[in-house]
Amino acid sequence: METPWKTFVPQAPTRQGKPEWFSGAVYLSELVITPAPMNLHLLRVMFTPGARTAWHTHPQGQVLHVEAGIGWFQRWGGPVLEMKAGDTIYFPPQQKHWHGASVTHAMTHLAIQAAVDGVSTDWLEPVSDEQYRL
């Protein structure tokens, strides 16, 4: 018997992250993208050492759950912080931030965010090497 939710949540193939959104090698797998009214996006994101997102915000906020490795994240105006397998991080709506792998370790996380009018992420400027290595 087929599970009903699988009728509208096809498994998308893993793809490489867009260079305007990521620095370094990053791979994304869309696990779930639900229709309205939920509009939930769930992705598994794999970062190679040194890879990271650009600065960005989410209209409804974001939850990250680290599955493997060691990563870094930063909220605008705050310090660069470490995250490890098992950690869960929350970014409130519209909070400017970035996240990615540490310099020496790969990192994989689940990213959970909801879309507003079809947009789940507002991409901003790249994170410079100086910002990344603070």
PEJOQUI-V187053 format. One record per backbone hydrogen bond with DSSP energy under -1.0 kcal/mol. NH is the residue of the N-H (numbers start at 1). CO is the residue of the C=O. Records with the same first field share a line. If there is no record, write none. Layout:
NH=CO ; CO
This chain:
6=3
7=4
8=5
12=30
15=28
17=26
21=18
22=18
23=52
27=46
28=15
29=44
31=42
32=42
34=40
39=35
41=113
42=32
43=111
44=29
45=109
46=27
47=107
48=25
50=102
51=48
52=23
53=99
54=21
55=125
56=97
57=122
62=91
63=112
64=89
65=110
66=87
67=108
68=108
70=106
71=83
72=100
73=81
74=98
76=96
78=75
81=73
83=71
85=69
86=66
87=84
89=64
91=62
94=58
95=92
97=56
98=74
100=72
101=51
102=70
107=47
108=68
109=45
110=65
111=43
112=63
113=41
115=39
116=119
119=116
122=57
124=55
132=128
133=129
134=131
